[in-house]
Amino acid sequence: MFATVLYWIAVVVLALWGLWSAVWSVIYLKNGENGNLWYFAIINAIVLILAGLVFLIYTHADWQWYWFVSKQLDISAYAAILGVYVVLVILQFALGFQKTAKKA
């Protein structure tokens, strides 16, 4: 039971933070404040590493039984969110570069 609750908490929190980050990234791009995307890219990279550790626990049966004493078989929603985070971090990193004015 604990594993299922923790799984859905992780899915909801990751989805909400990813949505929040994506919305603010679009706002910053629209306003021409591309440098702020670097902050989101760094935070999302850290979140991606932590979420990857949780994914690793859920995909290895030995760790599941050690930590949770139950099993979550279908983690496709979590895997999809991790894929979206990878794309989001790459886009935020690539679009975060500021265009500098050329010196005469």
QUITA-V133278 format. One record per residue. N is the residue number from 1. RES is the residue in one small letter. PSI is psi in whole degrees, 0 to 359 (999 if undefined). Layout:
n->N res->RES psi->PSI
n->N res->RES psi->PSI
This chain:
n->1 res->m psi->316
n->2 res->f psi->320
n->3 res->a psi->321
n->4 res->t psi->317
n->5 res->v psi->315
n->6 res->l psi->322
n->7 res->y psi->310
n->8 res->w psi->328
n->9 res->i psi->315
n->10 res->a psi->318
n->11 res->v psi->313
n->12 res->v psi->315
n->13 res->v psi->315
n->14 res->l psi->320
n->15 res->a psi->316
n->16 res->l psi->317
n->17 res->w psi->320
n->18 res->g psi->319
n->19 res->l psi->315
n->20 res->w psi->314
n->21 res->s psi->319
n->22 res->a psi->319
n->23 res->v psi->313
n->24 res->w psi->329
n->25 res->s psi->318
n->26 res->v psi->319
n->27 res->i psi->315
n->28 res->y psi->321
n->29 res->l psi->319
n->30 res->k psi->323
n->31 res->n psi->358
n->32 res->g psi->19
n->33 res->e psi->64
n->34 res->n psi->333
n->35 res->g psi->332
n->36 res->n psi->342
n->37 res->l psi->334
n->38 res->w psi->322
n->39 res->y psi->315
n->40 res->f psi->323
n->41 res->a psi->319
n->42 res->i psi->313
n->43 res->i psi->316
n->44 res->n psi->330
n->45 res->a psi->319
n->46 res->i psi->316
n->47 res->v psi->321
n->48 res->l psi->321
n->49 res->i psi->313
n->50 res->l psi->319
n->51 res->a psi->327
n->52 res->g psi->324
n->53 res->l psi->318
n->54 res->v psi->319
n->55 res->f psi->320
n->56 res->l psi->319
n->57 res->i psi->317
n->58 res->y psi->341
n->59 res->t psi->353
n->60 res->h psi->120
n->61 res->a psi->324
n->62 res->d psi->317
n->63 res->w psi->326
n->64 res->q psi->313
n->65 res->w psi->328
n->66 res->y psi->315
n->67 res->w psi->323
n->68 res->f psi->339
n->69 res->v psi->28
n->70 res->s psi->177
n->71 res->k psi->134
n->72 res->q psi->107
n->73 res->l psi->317
n->74 res->d psi->104
n->75 res->i psi->32
n->76 res->s psi->325
n->77 res->a psi->319
n->78 res->y psi->318
n->79 res->a psi->322
n->80 res->a psi->319
n->81 res->i psi->321
n->82 res->l psi->321
n->83 res->g psi->319
n->84 res->v psi->321
n->85 res->y psi->321
n->86 res->v psi->314
n->87 res->v psi->318
n->88 res->l psi->316
n->89 res->v psi->318
n->90 res->i psi->316
n->91 res->l psi->317
n->92 res->q psi->322
n->93 res->f psi->314
n->94 res->a psi->320
n->95 res->l psi->354
n->96 res->g psi->353
n->97 res->f psi->134
n->98 res->q psi->140
n->99 res->k psi->124
n->100 res->t psi->147
n->101 res->a psi->140
n->102 res->k psi->137
n->103 res->k psi->142
n->104 res->a psi->999
